[in-house]
């Protein structure tokens, strides 16, 4: 709350000044204060409260992209993935090479069950960041969700060899077991479909959120 109080005081003072001196504080400056209040609530984990302030700031075109990402993040952290996806999508279409945006968009797609759209994004990020342990682990996870079990096992082997000293190694045994089990079911001719919910305790990360 320590951060929020001075921001709110400044906002109250700014709006009062507008009324008293005929608009000495511009709408752009006011929108910036809305963002600051939203950030303060977000830092406190009060995502629903933050959303309202970001929505106010989004009315100014200068803050469209900033608030679009912030709103996507707040909806995602609130578990409202259907609301998060379109906001990240617009940003991704404008900047497909932005790693932060693409990861957030891909993750939100996974969370609504659209693995097909998420896969090429994760694959590209992995190819562009092949030395990054998180990108490698995420790629293993998305391969698993896509039902490419042999490729998943190959990727797990890479993780074991190159990234055994990193946090992404955590939970790798579980992912490998699930992959082997799924592969056996597939070989036996039975259908299987895994969702994120079934591997949510693994290291699949929400980069950018």
N, C-alpha and C positions, 0 to 999 in steps of 0.2 A: 504493500500500500504506500510505502514511502515514495516510490517513483510516481505513483498516480496522482497524489494530492497536489504537488506543484504544477503538474500539467493541467489538471482541472481548474486550479486557481487561475492559471494563465489564460485558459480558454474563457472562463467567466469574465475575466478582466477585458479580454479582447472583444467579446461580444458586447459588453457594456460600453466600451469605447466607441464601437461602431455607432451605437444608438446616440451617444452623447455628442460626438464630434462629426457626425455626418458621414460615417463610413471610412474612418482613417485606416482601418485594418481591411485589407483586400480579401476578397473571397478566396483567392489562392492561399493567402496566409492562414485563413481560417481553416481551409481544407487540410493544410499541413498540421494544424493543431488537432484536427479530428484524427489524422493518422497517428499522431503521437499518443493520443488517448487510447486508440485501438491497440497500439503496440504495448502500452502499459498493461492493459487488460490481458492481452495475449501472454505477456511475460508472467502474469499471475495464474495462467491456466484458465482464465475466464473467457473461453472462446466465444460463447454466445453473446456476451456483452461486447466483445471486440468487433464482432460482425456488424453490429449496428453503427458503430463509429466509422468503420471502413466503408460502409454503404453510403454514409453522408459524404465522405471524402471523394468517393467515386463519381460524384456528380460533376467534379471539375475534370476536364479532359487531361490536364497535366498529371493527374493522379490515377488515370484509368488503369495503366499497366501495373503500377505499384499496388493499387488496391485489389486488382483482379488476382494477382498472385497471393496477396495477403488473405483475401476472402477464400480462395481455393484452399489455402493452408488451414484456415480456421474451420472450414466445413470438413476437411479431411480429418483434422484432429478431433472434431466432434463426432466423427463416424458417419457424416452425411456425404458419402462418396458420390452419390448421384448429383449432388450440388457442386462438388469439387471438380468433377471431370470437365464440364464445359468451360470452366474458368481456366484450367490448366491447358485445355485444348487450344483455346484462342492464342495463348502465349506460345505454345509449342508450334503452332502453324506460322507464327511470326518469326520465331527463332528456333528452328529445329535442331540447331547445333549447340544450343545452350544446355549444358549438362544438367544444371540444377533444375531447369524447367522440364526437360525431357524425362528425368528420373521421377519427378513428382507426377507428371502426367501418366507415365507408364505404370507407376505403382497404383495410382487411383483407378486405372483401367483394370488392373488385376483384381482390385478390391470389389469391382462390380461384376467380375467374372469374364471380362473381355480379354482373355489371354491372347487371342489371335491378333488383336491390334497392339497389345503390349509387347509381344515377342520381338518384332523387328526393331523396336526402339531399344530394348535391352541389348539385343544383339549388336546394334550399331555402337552403343555406349561401351560395350565390352571390347569391340574391335578398336575403337578410338582410345581406349584406356586400358590396354591389355596388361599393364604393369600395376594397375590398381587392384588391391585385394577385394574391395567391396564390389567393383564391377564384375570381377570374376565369380564371386559368390552369387551375386544376383543372377548372373547368366546361368549358373548351375540350377538355380531355383526355377527360372523361367523355362529352361529346357525340360525340367521335371513336370511342370504344370502343362507344358505343351505335349507331353507324352513321348518325348524323345529320350527314352531311358538309357539307351546305349551311349548317346552323346552326353547325357547327364553323368554317367559313370566315368567317362573320359575327362569331363570337366572336374569332377571330384578328384581324380588322380592328379590333375594339374594343381589344384588347390593344396593337396597333401604335399606335393613336391616343392611348390614355390612359396606357399603362404602359411606354413605350419606354425609360424611364430606370431601370427596375427589373430585378432578377435574373430575373423570370419571362419576360423577353424572350429569354433564352438558349434556344437550341434551337427557336425558333418557326418558323424556315425549314424545319426538318426535319419538324415536325408539319404544316405547311402542304403540303409536298410529299407526305407520306403521305396526307393528306386528298384532295388532287387526284388522286393515283394511284388511290386507293380509289373515288373518285367515277367515274372513267373506267371502271374495271372494272365497277362497278354499272350504268352506262349501257349498257355492251356486253352486259349480261345475264348476266355471270358472277357467281358467288357469292364473297364474300370475308368473312373474319372475322378481325379483329385482336384480339390479346390484349395485356395489359399488358407481357408479355415483349418484344413487338416495339417498344414505345416507352419502355422503362424508362430509357433514357439521356436522356429529355427532362425537363421540369421538374415532372412530376406529383409532388406532394409528400406526405410522410407527416406532415402536421400532427398534433402530439400524441404522436408516437412518440419 
